[in-house]
């Protein structure tokens, strides 16, 4: 963080570089906070507890690398300051990866020392339970998500543009958060188009937010890279708090293909769930920035790298829609940002349909659409048991 502060004064008059450095100050602060939180948890745990929760520690440490990598990616390729920032983060990433590798093999290491803790078989990388929901999702939340899409639990706060709720904006409802740590803070957002930059801050954990449907309750924005905003800050909706759940809502960025990078939603919420939600944009629609994330029965649309990030995400039973890009552009559905071998991150697309939108369909054989690209050294994306449209991906 000190490096980014030092470089801000030397950035000259180049506005994009200054924006990137300001972003780095926040991202590196996030990385530092995550490291301190993880070390505190490890210090308060014995060897058995660390071994039992090795996957948790690995995802938290992977998030540290994710924050640093996003900082570096905020600079344009030919920027001379980018290499300085890259060099400052490389050493920390290497050390973190070493710890990740140790945690990944901790069961074998303990056995080599003659320590047998009868650990549960949680290190087989199995993310989903028998019902298809993540193993870390509570029984109460499973019941909540399994019910009919209509309605939701009794809310603590109601948002309505027409004044029939307690608040007229989602941000006001989030600011009313008063969760003492017991149960969930429930926000019901009535039908309407909410043109506001929403942030669920890290301090506001375990919020459940639901709407009247993904095409009725919509959070919108149009900030874009081409409009002078760096990718990280273009998101219409940002989730930083752990344990967030969204249901029956839509999130969009309307900057269009000319806006270039324009994020609809950015999520660095560990153990977050999105159910029956819709994410619309063009380039960089959905950014799974860090942590464990689960998307079920959703619709995601875009053109270039429109599902991208550095976290651990599963998209299940969803429709993924490739849109018409600008002339001379191609579509790339995914771009995973895994940079270190020891990270337990990546993207899984399971039981989904990947199709062309109506505007693209007549030209689907001339506009190339790729499932993804190897964005980083250890990019990891799995597409399984899914239906692919008849694109030209040659």
N, C-alpha and C positions, 0 to 999 in steps of 0.2 A: 504493500500500500504506500509506503514511503517513496518507492521508486516512481509510482504514478504521480504523486504529488510533486516530486522534483521535476518530472518531465513536463507537467502542465505549464510551468513557467518558461519552458524552452520550446514550446510547440509553435511559436511564431504566430502568424495571423491565419493559419490554416484552420478553418472552423471544424472540419470533419475530424481532424486529429484531436482537437480540444474536446470534442464530444466523446471520442473514443477513450481518451484519458479520464474524463469524468466518469464514464461508465466503468472503467477499470477500478477506480477508487471504490465504487460501490461493490463491484463483483469481488475484488480482493478482500474487502471488509467482510463480505458474506463468507468467503473461503476461510478467513481467519476465525470468524465466529463458529463456523461448522467444525473447524479443527479443535477449538477450545471446548465445544460441547462434547465432541467425540472423546477427547482425552479425559474430560471429567467423568464421562460414563465408564470409560475403561479403568480409571483410577478407583472408581467405586465398585468395581466388579472383581470377583476372584477368577482364577483360571478356568474353572468349570463354566462360570457364567459367560465369560468371553467366548469360550468354545461353543457353547450352546447358541449364542447370538452372533456368531461370526459373520453370517450373511448380513445382519443389520449393520455391524461395524463396517463391513465392506462397502455397502451402499452409501453410508455416510462419508466414508473416505473418498469414494468415487465422486461424490458431489463436490468435494474440494477441487478435484482435478477439473470437473465440469465448469465451475466458476472461473477458474484460471484460463481454461481453453476458450471460453466465450469472450473473456477479456481480450485475448490475442486476436480472435477472429473478428473483433470489431474494427480492426485497422485494415485499410486497403492493402492489397498485396505489395504494391511498390512503395509503401510508406517506410521511410528510413528509421522511424522510431519503433516500428513493429518488431524488428529484430532485437532491439534492446529489451523490450518487454518480454519477448519470447525467451531470451536468455535468462531473465530474472525468474521466470516460472519453471524452467526446465528442471532445475535441480530439485525443487520442491516436489514436482511431479514424479521424478525418479524415486525419491525417498518414499513418497506415498505409495507408489506402485510396489516397492519392496515389501511394505507392510501388508498391502493387499494380497500379494503372493503368499506371504506367511499365513495370513488368516485363511486363505483359500485352502491351504493344506494343513490346517492346525490339527485336525483329527489324526492324521498320519504322524505329525510331529509328536503329539502327546503319546501315541502308541509306541513310538521309537524310544521314548523316555520311560516306558512302562506304566504310563498313566491311563487307566481305563475309566471313563466317566459314563459309559452307556449312553452316549449322546443320541438324540433323536436323529432320524434320517432326514435332516433338514438341509443337508448340503448337496443334495442330488440336483439342485437347480430347478426343482419343481415349484413353480410359482402359483399354480392354480390348484384348488381343492376339487373334491369330487363333484361339486355343484357348478364348477366352472368359475367361481369367484376366487379372488386371491386368498391365499391361506392366512394373510394378516388381517383380513376383514372380519369384524366381530359378528357374532350370531345376530345381534339386533340389527346391524346394518345390512346383513344378508336378507333378513326378512323384509326390511324396508325397500330394498332394491328389487325383490322378487315380486312385489305386489303390482297391481295394474298401474299403468303409467299415469292415469288420471289422479289428480290430487296429491296430497302429501300430509305429513303430520301437522299437528297444531303448531303454528309459527310463533316465534318470539317477536318477529318484526314482519310487517307487511309493507311492500313497496307498490305504489300505483301512481302512474302519471296523472290520472284524473283526480287525485286527491282523496280517493276512497281508502287509502292505507295510512299508516303512520308516517310514511316517508314518500317523497316523490323521486328520490334517486337511490340507486343501489349503494352508492358510496356512503350516504347518510345512514342507511341500515347497518352497514358493516361497522361504521363508527359507533353504533349503539351497542356493539358487542359487549356483553357482560358475563361471559362464561367463567364460572369459578372452577372449572375443571371437571364438572359432573355432567355427563351427557353431552348432547349437541346443542348448539345455538342455531335455531332454524329460521331461515329467511325465505319468505314466500314473495316472489316477484310476479305481479300480475301482468297480463298481456300488454305489450307495448314495445316500442323501439326506443331503447335507452342509449342515447348518444352521449356517452361519458367514458372517461378512462378509469376503469375500476381496478383497484389493487386490494387484494386480501392479504394484509401484512402478516409477517411471521408470528407475531404475538397473538393472532386470532385463530387459534387451532380449533379443529373439529366443528367447523361451520357446515351445515347442510343448506344448500340453496336450491330451490325448485321453482319452476315457472309453469305456465299454462300450456306449454308445448314448444318444441324447438323452432317452429315457424310462427309462433305467436309472441313469445317472450324472447326478445333479441337484444343483445348488447352489441353496439356497432361503433365503428371508428374508421378513420381513413388516413391515419398517420403512416408515412412511408419513407423509405430510404431516399427515393427521388424527391421527396418533399422536404429533405433536409434533416431527417431524424435517423439516427443509427438503428440498425435492425432490432437490437435488444429493447429499445424504448418505443417501438412502433405498435406494440400489442394493445388491442382494445380491452383485454381482460387479463389480469395478472394474478396468479395464485402463488403466494410464498409460504402460507401457513400449512403445517402438516395436517393430515386427516381430513382434507376438504372433500366434500361430495357435492356434485351438481347433477340435477335431474330435470329433464324436460325444458331445456333452454337452448337458445341459439347464440353463437358468437361469430362475428364477422368483421372483416376489414374490407372496405369498399374502394380502396385505392386503385384497384384494377391492375391489369398487366403492365401498364406504363409506370406504376408506382414502384416497380421492382420489389425489393424485400418489404413486406407489409404483413406483420403478424396479427392474426386474429386472437390467439390466446397463447400466453407464455406460462408454463407451469413448472415450478420447482418445489412442489408440495409433495413430500414423502407420504406414501400410502394414501393417495388421492384417487377418487373414482368419478367418472363421468358416464352417466347412464341416460340413454335416449336424448343425446345432445347433438347439435349440428354446428359444424365449423366451416365457414365459407371464406375463401380468399383466393389468391393466385399464387404468388411466390411466397414461400415460408409461412403457410397458414397456421400450422400447429407446431409450437416449439416445446417439446418435452425436455425441459432444461436440465432437471436433476431430480433424483429420487425415484421411488416406485409409483407408477401410474397405471390405471386400468380404465379402458374405454370399452363400453359394451352398447350395442344397438345404436351406434352413432352414425352420422353422415359427415364425411370430411372431403372437401373439394379444394382443388388448386392446380397449379401448373408445375413450377420448378421447386424441387425440394420441399414440397408442401407438407410433408411430415418429417420433421428433422429435430435433432437434439442430441443430448449427451447423457440422458438418464436411462432408466429401465422401464420400458413401456410395453403394455400388451393391448392390442386393439382386436376386439372379438365381436363376431356377429354384426359387422358394420358394413356400410357401403362407402367405398372410396372412389371419388369421381374425378377423373382427369378433365380439365377444362381446356378451352381453346387458348393457346398461348399467342404471343405476338409473332408476326412473320419472322422466319429464320430461327425461332426458338424451338426447343424440344421439351417434352414433359419428363420430369423425374419425380416419381412418387415419393421416394424416401431418400434421406441422407443422414446416416447415423454418424455421430461424432466421437466414438470410442477411440481414445488415443493410447491407452496403456493396456498391456496384456492382462494385468491382474484385475482390471475393473469388471464387476459383475453387472454390466450395463448392456444395453442394446434394445432392439425393437423386434417384437413378434406380432405378426399379422395373422390371425387365426380365424378360419371360417368366415371370411369376408368376400365381398364382391368388389372387383376393381373394374370399373366401367368408364365409358366416355359420356360426357354430357351431350345433350341434344345438339348444341352448336358445333361440337367437335366431331360427332358421329359421322357425318358425310365425308369428313377428311381424315378419319381415323387411320387410314392406310397410307396417308402421305405425311401426316404429322407424327413423328416418332414419339413413343411413350415408353419409358424405361421404368422397371420396378424400383430401381435405386442406383446409387453410385457409391463407390468406395471413397467417401469423403475424407476419412482419416485412416491412419495406419492400421487400426484394428476395428474398423467399422463392422458392426454385426447386425444384420437384419435377416429374420427368418419369415418367409411367407409359407404358410402350411394350410392344407385343406381349404383352399380358397379358389374362387372362380375368377378367371381372367377374361376380360373382353377381347375381341379379335382386333387388337391394335397391331400396328406395324412397329415392332420393337427390334428390327434387324439392325 
